[in-house]
Amino acid sequence: MPLSKVKHARKLNDEELAEAILEAKRKLFDLRMQQATRQLEKPHEFKHTRHWIAQLLTVERERELAAQNNQASKTAPAAETATDTATEEE
């Protein structure tokens, strides 16, 4: 099975992304339990699951940063205008 692509993670909305992260973490836990009980048949699944979790968390963080930048850009012009008028008065 090939590694998953990040474009699939980017297609998810925020709720689906959060659910996919939880599901992947549960799968990783289950894999660890199978390994501990010596029932694990596909050890490569660790790599695939960790890779998928990393991609999901990366997309989540990108969205957080984009939201912060959008919020900062909305409030920044008002702050710059106040600073510009204060220096003109001096």
Secondary structure, DSSP 8 states (H G I E B T S, - for coil): -----HHHHHTS-HHHHHHHHHHHHHHHHHHHHHHHTT--S-THHHHHHHHHHHHHHHHHHHHHHHHHHHHHHHHHHHHHHHHHHHHHH-
